[in-house]
Amino acid sequence: MPDPALPRPAPSAPGDVRIARALLSVSDKRGVVDFARGLVDLGVELVSTGGTATVLAQAGLPVRTIEDFTGFPEMMDGRVKTLHPKLYAGLLALRDNPEHLDAAAANDIEWVDLVCVNLYPFEQTAARRGVPESEVIENIDIGGPTMIRAAAKNHAFVAVVVRPEAYDALLEELRDTGGTIAMPTREALAADAFALTARYDTAISRWFAEKSEDFPPLYIRAYEKVTDLSYGENPHQRAAYYQQVGARSHLMAMVRQHHGKQLSFNNLLDLESARTISRDFEVPTCAIVKHNNPCGVALGTSLNEAYRGALACDPMSAFGGVVALNREVDEPLARELHQQFVEVLFAPGYTEAALAVLAQKQNIRILQDDDRRSRTPGEPVVRQVMGGLLVQDADAVRDDREAMEVVTRRQPTEAEWGDLLFAWRVAKHVKSNAIVLVKDLATVGIGAGQMSRLDSVRLSIEKAQLDSLAGTALASDAFFPFADGPELAIQAGVTAVMQPGGSVRDEEVIAAADDAGVAMVLTRRRHFRH
């Protein structure tokens, strides 16, 4: 039974608590001194821990230590400092519940009305190369998430703030209301808090899982919104872009938009494909993508040459496409691009004169890629399906010429080898069934997304703009089930073919090439992209 001599704390209705005491314990100390000073000016008592208490005291602010509040010392290098019933009773009590108020009186519990906490930098520490495991583990915060969750659970009576960006607005509301925080604000702060702890636990769980298993039993990732998009695949669909928390890089990391309209869902899908292709080559490269398939890819001794080669493959489909380049755009190239309708232009840089030319068109989205980081090694590819995810390794392997087998009597010439290897690498980025025709390191015909491989061959030939396909190379992302596909290509002028092999009719397919004096190379590896 509570001691009747001890006064029971006055009850409070949810949302009516005046902020009289705040606990501050932050790893990210941006803005915390100004926030604490604002609280003191409002008559709020400050309770703080470790380094945060030191920073506040050095700023001349009155601070009560956590040891004084709990009657228990910080210990074990700070691992134990806030894990105490006096604190959690002060955070979790329902202040309109008589039994809770009696328990608080019996145990000399002091209320904490506001918690300002952010967490040890686990994500940043784990992302550093060469960091010792012991240091990563030491950055797993225990007390911080516990305080945040307790305050957020009891947000009707305790406010919780976890982001420095929220300090100014919270102080403004406290000043306007005489020290109270409205329920909508409390709920928004609680949602923010639970999102932070969910993200934090996700990062820790992922770190442990990836140490031991490539495909863990529970696949956990967190994503945070980067921006709203103008619309989804169609104007009646809403859309947003989220980046994966903890990823080494992401599609829009360090990307600056110099000009143009807001990006759309489809823009980003096509940009992903175009950017990936252009980054797959070291020499000057241009990739033009439409509806998530390349409609032209070319290498060149200059970026201008590469652009002309890519555009020549299928200029009609290139209209309104995404153009990705892997070199700086100069004024002469900008003038050529200006003649074409380009939805999105993506390059690592632009001269001032080039930007002046390109910006003459109001709607072209001009993006500059300042990110030089590569994809996180081993990061899987994830596709959403109804109620679940499909997860697989990225198709990131580089196919080695030495591991391939020439299976025909005629060997490819060195020029054909170059075109074959280029075609094979481009085929990896084309939706299956994929057929890529190449001549002089530029695509001249692409057949994509057909249900029949023969139809893809036919489409690639029909799309070709050349007067003659004589001497072209062909790559197929998977084996030819029958000889009809290669035969159609050979009739059109193809002289070298690269394909994985593995069909029960491989002998017939190879014989068709031999009969025509065409070189055929088997890669023993396919590159489906569904």
ZAMARGU-4260 file (C-alpha; in steps of 0.2 Angstrom, whole numbers, plus 5000, padded with zeros to 4 digits):
<rodrens>
0) 5000/5000/5000 | 5006/5018/4997 | 5012/5028/5011 | 4998/5040/5015 | 5010/5053/5021
5) 5018/5054/5004 | 5009/5066/4992 | 5002/5059/4977 | 5007/5068/4961 | 4993/5078/4953
10) 4984/5069/4939 | 4985/5075/4921 | 4974/5072/4906 | 4982/5065/4890 | 4990/5079/4880
15) 4988/5092/4894 | 5005/5090/4902 | 5016/5105/4904 | 5034/5102/4900 | 5043/5104/4917
20) 5057/5092/4915 | 5067/5086/4900 | 5080/5072/4898 | 5093/5075/4884 | 5105/5062/4879
25) 5111/5063/4861 | 5125/5056/4850 | 5122/5069/4836 | 5124/5085/4846 | 5119/5097/4831
30) 5108/5111/4839 | 5106/5103/4856 | 5113/5118/4865 | 5101/5130/4857 | 5087/5118/4860
35) 5092/5116/4878 | 5094/5135/4881 | 5076/5137/4874 | 5069/5124/4886 | 5078/5133/4901
40) 5071/5150/4895 | 5054/5141/4897 | 5058/5135/4915 | 5061/5117/4910 | 5073/5107/4921
45) 5087/5098/4911 | 5093/5081/4915 | 5107/5074/4905 | 5120/5060/4903 | 5138/5059/4899
50) 5145/5069/4885 | 5128/5078/4882 | 5128/5084/4900 | 5146/5090/4898 | 5142/5100/4882
55) 5127/5108/4890 | 5137/5113/4906 | 5151/5120/4896 | 5138/5131/4887 | 5133/5138/4904
60) 5117/5129/4906 | 5110/5121/4922 | 5111/5103/4921 | 5106/5089/4933 | 5115/5073/4930
65) 5107/5056/4927 | 5116/5049/4943 | 5107/5062/4953 | 5090/5058/4945 | 5091/5039/4947
70) 5103/5039/4963 | 5113/5026/4953 | 5130/5030/4945 | 5134/5028/4927 | 5145/5013/4925
75) 5154/5001/4913 | 5161/5014/4901 | 5143/5021/4899 | 5135/5005/4895 | 5124/5007/4910
80) 5117/5024/4914 | 5099/5026/4910 | 5093/5008/4913 | 5084/5012/4930 | 5067/5009/4936
85) 5066/5027/4943 | 5068/5034/4925 | 5056/5022/4917 | 5043/5024/4930 | 5044/5042/4926
90) 5042/5039/4908 | 5029/5026/4907 | 5017/5031/4921 | 4999/5034/4915 | 4996/5051/4924
95) 4977/5049/4924 | 4978/5032/4932 | 4976/5033/4951 | 4986/5016/4954 | 5000/5023/4944
100) 5000/5039/4954 | 5000/5030/4970 | 5015/5019/4964 | 5024/5035/4959 | 5021/5043/4976
105) 5026/5027/4986 | 5043/5026/4976 | 5048/5044/4975 | 5046/5044/4956 | 5049/5060/4947
110) 5041/5064/4930 | 5050/5066/4914 | 5040/5076/4902 | 5051/5077/4887 | 5064/5065/4880
115) 5077/5072/4868 | 5087/5057/4862 | 5096/5051/4846 | 5107/5035/4845 | 5125/5029/4843
120) 5131/5030/4825 | 5129/5012/4821 | 5125/5014/4803 | 5140/5025/4799 | 5152/5014/4810
125) 5147/4998/4801 | 5148/5006/4784 | 5167/5011/4787 | 5179/5000/4778 | 5191/4990/4789
130) 5182/4995/4806 | 5185/4982/4819 | 5170/4971/4824 | 5171/4976/4842 | 5169/4995/4837
135) 5153/4991/4827 | 5146/4981/4842 | 5150/4995/4854 | 5140/5007/4843 | 5124/4996/4846
140) 5114/5008/4857 | 5104/5000/4871 | 5098/5014/4883 | 5094/5026/4869 | 5081/5015/4860
145) 5074/5010/4876 | 5071/5028/4882 | 5064/5032/4865 | 5052/5018/4864 | 5046/5021/4882
150) 5042/5039/4879 | 5034/5036/4862 | 5023/5022/4869 | 5017/5035/4883 | 5017/5050/4871
155) 5000/5056/4878 | 5010/5061/4893 | 5028/5062/4887 | 5035/5070/4871 | 5049/5062/4862
160) 5060/5071/4849 | 5074/5061/4840 | 5079/5073/4826 | 5088/5090/4827 | 5078/5096/4813
165) 5063/5095/4824 | 5070/5106/4838 | 5065/5123/4831 | 5047/5119/4827 | 5045/5111/4844
170) 5052/5126/4854 | 5040/5137/4844 | 5025/5127/4849 | 5031/5127/4867 | 5032/5146/4867
175) 5015/5148/4859 | 5006/5137/4871 | 5015/5141/4887 | 5024/5125/4888 | 5012/5111/4882
180) 5012/5100/4866 | 4996/5096/4857 | 4992/5078/4854 | 4994/5079/4835 | 5012/5085/4838
185) 5015/5071/4851 | 5008/5058/4839 | 5019/5064/4825 | 5034/5064/4836 | 5030/5046/4842
190) 5029/5040/4824 | 5046/5048/4820 | 5053/5040/4836 | 5047/5022/4831 | 5053/5024/4813
195) 5070/5028/4820 | 5071/5013/4831 | 5064/5002/4818 | 5077/5009/4806 | 5091/5006/4819
200) 5086/4989/4823 | 5085/4985/4805 | 5103/4990/4802 | 5109/4980/4816 | 5099/4964/4811
205) 5105/4966/4793 | 5124/4968/4799 | 5123/4952/4809 | 5113/4942/4795 | 5125/4947/4782
210) 5140/4941/4792 | 5133/4923/4792 | 5120/4920/4778 | 5118/4927/4760 | 5099/4924/4761
215) 5094/4925/4780 | 5078/4918/4786 | 5071/4936/4789 | 5075/4948/4775 | 5075/4965/4783
220) 5078/4982/4775 | 5073/5000/4779 | 5070/5013/4766 | 5068/5032/4768 | 5059/5044/4756
225) 5070/5055/4745 | 5057/5064/4736 | 5039/5063/4729 | 5038/5060/4711 | 5026/5069/4699
230) 5016/5053/4696 | 5018/5034/4694 | 5018/5024/4678 | 5002/5033/4674 | 4996/5050/4679
235) 4982/5043/4691 | 4995/5034/4701 | 5004/5042/4715 | 5023/5039/4717 | 5038/5042/4728
240) 5056/5037/4727 | 5064/5029/4743 | 5083/5026/4746 | 5089/5010/4755 | 5096/5014/4772
245) 5114/5009/4773 | 5117/5006/4755 | 5134/5012/4749 | 5125/5022/4735 | 5108/5023/4727
250) 5101/5029/4710 | 5099/5047/4715 | 5114/5049/4726 | 5124/5064/4723 | 5114/5068/4708
255) 5111/5087/4704 | 5096/5092/4693 | 5102/5108/4683 | 5086/5110/4673 | 5069/5103/4669
260) 5053/5096/4676 | 5051/5085/4691 | 5056/5067/4688 | 5043/5054/4686 | 5042/5036/4691
265) 5045/5030/4673 | 5060/5042/4672 | 5069/5034/4686 | 5065/5016/4680 | 5073/5021/4663
270) 5087/5030/4672 | 5092/5015/4682 | 5094/5005/4666 | 5103/5019/4656 | 5115/5023/4670
275) 5119/5005/4673 | 5124/5002/4655 | 5134/5018/4653 | 5144/5013/4669 | 5147/4996/4662
280) 5161/5003/4650 | 5177/5013/4652 | 5178/5021/4635 | 5166/5035/4630 | 5149/5027/4630
285) 5131/5032/4626 | 5116/5023/4631 | 5098/5028/4626 | 5084/5019/4635 | 5065/5019/4631
290) 5053/5009/4641 | 5066/5001/4651 | 5075/4994/4636 | 5090/5001/4627 | 5086/5007/4610
295) 5104/5011/4606 | 5121/5009/4614 | 5138/5013/4607 | 5156/5016/4611 | 5167/5029/4603
300) 5184/5037/4602 | 5174/5052/4608 | 5157/5055/4617 | 5150/5063/4601 | 5154/5048/4591
305) 5146/5037/4604 | 5131/5047/4604 | 5129/5047/4585 | 5131/5028/4585 | 5118/5025/4599
310) 5106/5037/4591 | 5108/5029/4573 | 5102/5012/4580 | 5084/5017/4582 | 5081/5036/4581
315) 5062/5034/4581 | 5062/5025/4597 | 5075/5036/4605 | 5062/5051/4603 | 5058/5055/4621
320) 5071/5043/4629 | 5083/5044/4643 | 5101/5047/4637 | 5116/5042/4649 | 5133/5047/4645
325) 5149/5043/4654 | 5159/5059/4650 | 5157/5077/4652 | 5145/5085/4639 | 5153/5099/4628
330) 5144/5112/4618 | 5146/5103/4601 | 5138/5088/4608 | 5125/5098/4617 | 5120/5106/4600
335) 5117/5088/4593 | 5107/5083/4609 | 5097/5099/4607 | 5090/5093/4590 | 5083/5077/4598
340) 5068/5076/4611 | 5076/5070/4627 | 5066/5066/4642 | 5081/5064/4654 | 5100/5068/4651
345) 5112/5060/4663 | 5131/5064/4663 | 5145/5066/4675 | 5147/5085/4670 | 5142/5099/4658
350) 5152/5114/4652 | 5143/5130/4655 | 5141/5133/4636 | 5133/5115/4635 | 5121/5119/4649
355) 5116/5136/4640 | 5112/5126/4624 | 5102/5112/4633 | 5092/5123/4644 | 5084/5131/4629
360) 5071/5117/4630 | 5060/5120/4645 | 5056/5102/4649 | 5072/5092/4647 | 5078/5085/4664
365) 5097/5088/4665 | 5105/5078/4678 | 5123/5078/4684 | 5130/5062/4691 | 5143/5067/4705
370) 5143/5050/4713 | 5159/5040/4709 | 5155/5025/4720 | 5151/5008/4714 | 5136/4997/4719
375) 5138/4989/4736 | 5147/4973/4733 | 5136/4958/4735 | 5120/4969/4736 | 5106/4958/4730
380) 5092/4962/4717 | 5075/4963/4724 | 5058/4962/4715 | 5042/4964/4723 | 5028/4952/4720
385) 5011/4950/4728 | 5013/4949/4746 | 5032/4945/4745 | 5049/4948/4738 | 5060/4939/4725
390) 5078/4941/4730 | 5093/4936/4719 | 5111/4940/4717 | 5115/4954/4705 | 5120/4948/4687
395) 5137/4957/4690 | 5149/4944/4683 | 5160/4950/4669 | 5161/4936/4656 | 5179/4931/4651
400) 5184/4928/4633 | 5196/4914/4638 | 5182/4905/4646 | 5171/4905/4630 | 5172/4891/4617
405) 5172/4894/4598 | 5162/4879/4592 | 5162/4882/4573 | 5176/4879/4561 | 5178/4897/4558
410) 5186/4908/4572 | 5179/4925/4574 | 5191/4939/4568 | 5197/4951/4581 | 5185/4964/4575
415) 5171/4952/4577 | 5177/4947/4594 | 5176/4965/4599 | 5158/4967/4592 | 5153/4950/4600
420) 5159/4954/4617 | 5151/4972/4616 | 5134/4964/4610 | 5135/4951/4624 | 5137/4964/4637
425) 5123/4975/4631 | 5112/4959/4630 | 5113/4958/4649 | 5103/4974/4650 | 5089/4970/4637
430) 5073/4962/4642 | 5072/4944/4637 | 5071/4937/4625 | 5085/4948/4620 | 5094/4949/4603
435) 5107/4962/4600 | 5115/4966/4583 | 5131/4975/4583 | 5143/4983/4570 | 5159/4993/4574
440) 5155/4994/4593 | 5138/5001/4591 | 5121/4992/4592 | 5112/4992/4575 | 5097/4982/4580
445) 5089/4976/4596 | 5075/4964/4599 | 5068/4964/4616 | 5054/4957/4627 | 5047/4945/4614
450) 5040/4928/4619 | 5049/4919/4605 | 5067/4921/4602 | 5064/4919/4583 | 5053/4935/4584
455) 5067/4944/4594 | 5079/4940/4579 | 5066/4946/4567 | 5062/4962/4576 | 5081/4966/4578
460) 5083/4964/4559 | 5067/4974/4556 | 5073/4988/4567 | 5090/4990/4559 | 5093/5006/4550
465) 5108/5000/4540 | 5107/4997/4521 | 5116/4981/4524 | 5119/4970/4539 | 5133/4961/4531
470) 5147/4958/4544 | 5137/4961/4559 | 5138/4952/4575 | 5124/4945/4585 | 5122/4941/4604
475) 5108/4931/4611 | 5105/4931/4630 | 5100/4913/4631 | 5102/4898/4619 | 5093/4896/4603
480) 5081/4881/4604 | 5081/4879/4586 | 5092/4883/4571 | 5079/4895/4563 | 5084/4910/4573
485) 5103/4910/4568 | 5098/4905/4550 | 5087/4921/4549 | 5101/4931/4556 | 5113/4924/4544
490) 5102/4927/4529 | 5102/4945/4534 | 5121/4946/4535 | 5126/4941/4552 | 5144/4933/4552
495) 5147/4930/4570 | 5135/4924/4584 | 5138/4923/4603 | 5125/4913/4613 | 5126/4903/4629
500) 5122/4886/4622 | 5114/4872/4631 | 5099/4868/4620 | 5096/4849/4616 | 5098/4855/4597
505) 5115/4864/4600 | 5122/4852/4586 | 5109/4858/4573 | 5112/4876/4578 | 5131/4875/4576
510) 5129/4865/4560 | 5118/4880/4553 | 5132/4892/4557 | 5146/4880/4550 | 5136/4878/4534
515) 5136/4896/4531 | 5154/4899/4536 | 5148/4909/4551 | 5158/4910/4568 | 5149/4904/4583
520) 5155/4906/4601 | 5146/4898/4617 | 5148/4907/4633 | 5140/4893/4644 | 5131/4907/4654
525) 5115/4916/4650 | 5109/4933/4654 | 5090/4933/4656 | 5083/4950/4662 | 5064/4948/4665
</rodrens>
